[in-house]
Amino acid sequence: MVCWAMLELQGETPALMAASEELDRRLPAPEGLLARIDDGVVLFQLWESSAARQRNAEDPAHAEALTASGMLAALSR
């Protein structure tokens, strides 16, 4: 069964948009939509299954790409 994931990422919107583009370049993601909001972005992704989304989240290459793309640094803490 497909899995529709929504993530609200808070931080400087331009920095998050740039990091998202770099993340997609480093590690292609499933079809989705990235929407700007006042304090960040909302990411919607359509995964083939919840297991596929979980495998991606647990993949060391995903964690490496999050750091290398600047995504983690762009998030508000």
Backbone bond lengths (Angstrom), bond angles and torsions (degrees), N, CA, C in turn:
res aa  C-N    CA-C-N  psi(-1)  N-CA   C-N-CA  omega(-1)  CA-C   N-CA-C  phi
1 M - - - 1.441 - - 1.524 108.57 -
2 V 1.322 117.08 139.25 1.461 120.57 -178.54 1.522 110.57 -67.15
3 C 1.313 114.85 159.06 1.460 122.26 -179.15 1.519 108.19 -129.12
4 W 1.328 116.61 121.66 1.458 122.99 178.30 1.520 106.40 -101.28
5 A 1.324 117.88 113.99 1.461 122.24 -177.13 1.523 110.14 -107.58
6 M 1.322 116.36 140.20 1.458 122.24 176.72 1.525 108.38 -127.91
7 L 1.328 115.57 128.14 1.461 121.31 178.71 1.519 108.88 -126.63
8 E 1.301 117.17 127.08 1.463 121.27 173.07 1.524 106.89 -98.97
9 L 1.330 115.78 119.53 1.460 121.80 -177.49 1.523 107.97 -112.37
10 Q 1.316 116.98 120.00 1.456 120.85 -178.37 1.514 110.93 -99.70
11 G 1.319 114.21 137.80 1.456 122.32 -179.81 1.514 108.28 161.98
12 E 1.320 116.90 -168.19 1.460 121.09 176.81 1.531 108.45 -70.39
13 T 1.316 115.80 119.86 1.470 120.88 -174.18 1.526 112.95 -54.82
14 P 1.344 120.15 -49.03 1.475 119.12 -179.91 1.530 113.09 -60.07
15 A 1.313 117.42 -38.38 1.465 120.98 179.54 1.532 110.60 -67.12
16 L 1.321 117.10 -39.88 1.463 120.46 178.36 1.524 111.21 -68.34
17 M 1.329 117.40 -38.27 1.467 120.49 177.93 1.535 110.02 -63.48
18 A 1.326 116.68 -45.24 1.462 120.78 179.81 1.532 110.88 -64.12
19 A 1.324 116.52 -42.53 1.465 120.38 178.85 1.525 110.65 -64.61
20 S 1.321 117.23 -36.97 1.465 120.73 178.46 1.524 111.36 -63.63
21 E 1.326 116.60 -42.74 1.471 120.54 177.45 1.532 110.50 -61.74
22 E 1.323 115.84 -43.32 1.468 119.84 179.75 1.528 110.57 -67.34
23 L 1.313 117.15 -38.71 1.467 120.81 177.68 1.525 110.56 -61.82
24 D 1.331 117.57 -43.92 1.473 120.88 177.81 1.526 111.62 -62.45
25 R 1.327 116.46 -35.23 1.455 120.24 178.08 1.524 110.96 -66.44
26 R 1.317 116.14 -39.99 1.463 121.30 -176.81 1.529 112.88 -78.59
27 L 1.320 116.06 -35.36 1.462 120.49 -174.15 1.527 108.40 -149.32
28 P 1.322 117.53 94.77 1.467 120.16 -177.28 1.536 112.06 -54.67
29 A 1.312 114.30 139.04 1.468 121.94 -179.44 1.528 109.28 -109.53
30 P 1.316 116.45 170.33 1.467 118.98 177.78 1.527 110.75 -70.27
31 E 1.309 115.91 173.85 1.456 120.47 177.57 1.514 109.78 -55.32
32 G 1.312 115.90 144.27 1.449 118.53 -179.79 1.506 112.47 -172.87
33 L 1.302 114.22 -170.02 1.455 122.79 -177.36 1.521 107.64 -142.80
34 L 1.308 116.33 136.81 1.455 122.48 176.50 1.520 107.17 -117.68
35 A 1.325 117.03 120.71 1.469 121.82 -177.82 1.523 110.00 -116.63
36 R 1.321 114.90 136.43 1.472 120.46 176.16 1.519 109.64 -76.58
37 I 1.331 116.25 141.27 1.455 122.17 170.25 1.529 106.58 -131.47
38 D 1.324 116.99 171.26 1.465 120.71 -174.77 1.524 113.70 -56.30
39 D 1.313 116.59 -38.47 1.467 119.76 -175.38 1.519 112.65 -119.18
40 G 1.352 116.88 35.13 1.455 120.10 177.56 1.509 112.76 148.89
41 V 1.328 115.81 -138.37 1.462 122.23 -179.30 1.524 109.16 -142.51
42 V 1.316 115.05 159.37 1.460 121.61 169.95 1.521 106.34 -118.92
43 L 1.309 115.93 129.14 1.459 122.87 -178.77 1.524 108.75 -110.70
44 F 1.324 116.09 127.05 1.458 122.54 174.23 1.528 106.70 -114.55
45 Q 1.316 117.55 131.20 1.469 121.93 178.84 1.520 109.63 -132.92
46 L 1.325 115.78 140.49 1.457 122.21 177.41 1.531 107.91 -106.87
47 W 1.323 116.43 109.25 1.458 123.26 -179.40 1.519 109.52 -99.43
48 E 1.338 117.43 153.51 1.470 121.22 179.44 1.522 111.39 -66.06
49 S 1.352 116.67 -26.30 1.469 121.48 177.97 1.528 108.55 -165.03
50 S 1.319 115.86 164.69 1.463 118.84 176.28 1.534 110.29 -67.00
51 A 1.339 116.09 -30.34 1.472 119.73 177.44 1.525 110.60 -65.64
52 A 1.333 117.91 -38.27 1.468 121.45 178.25 1.526 110.42 -65.27
53 R 1.320 117.02 -40.46 1.463 120.97 177.80 1.524 109.62 -64.36
54 Q 1.317 117.17 -42.25 1.458 121.16 -179.78 1.526 111.36 -65.90
55 R 1.332 117.03 -42.69 1.483 120.18 177.54 1.526 110.20 -58.24
56 N 1.321 116.93 -42.86 1.460 120.82 179.39 1.528 110.45 -62.82
57 A 1.320 116.62 -44.82 1.466 120.71 -178.58 1.529 111.63 -62.48
58 E 1.328 116.99 -31.99 1.465 121.52 -177.77 1.525 113.41 -90.34
59 D 1.321 117.67 -6.55 1.464 122.26 -177.51 1.530 109.63 -72.18
60 P 1.332 118.37 124.46 1.468 120.56 178.55 1.532 112.41 -56.81
61 A 1.320 118.30 -31.31 1.464 120.85 178.38 1.528 110.80 -64.91
62 H 1.312 116.98 -32.21 1.467 121.10 178.00 1.526 109.79 -67.45
63 A 1.327 116.78 -46.62 1.467 120.75 178.50 1.526 110.92 -60.93
64 E 1.323 116.60 -40.85 1.465 120.99 178.51 1.528 110.89 -64.20
65 A 1.333 116.57 -42.67 1.463 120.54 -179.75 1.523 111.50 -66.70
66 L 1.345 118.17 -36.07 1.464 120.75 176.96 1.522 111.49 -59.92
67 T 1.316 115.95 -40.89 1.465 120.70 179.12 1.523 111.04 -72.84
68 A 1.321 116.90 -50.29 1.461 121.37 -175.82 1.532 112.97 -64.71
69 S 1.319 117.67 -29.46 1.476 120.87 -179.35 1.525 112.28 -77.03
70 G 1.324 116.57 -15.44 1.462 120.71 -175.81 1.517 112.90 89.65
71 M 1.323 117.96 3.49 1.455 121.05 -178.33 1.529 112.10 -61.92
72 L 1.309 116.97 -47.38 1.473 119.33 -178.54 1.527 111.29 -63.15
73 A 1.318 116.55 -38.85 1.472 120.27 179.67 1.520 111.46 -69.12
74 A 1.333 118.08 -27.30 1.469 121.67 -177.89 1.520 112.90 -79.92
75 L 1.322 117.41 -16.11 1.464 120.63 -178.81 1.515 111.68 -74.60
76 S 1.332 116.15 139.31 1.468 120.98 172.14 1.507 108.35 -73.27
77 R 1.254 116.89 142.14 1.472 120.52 -179.79 1.505 109.79 -109.64
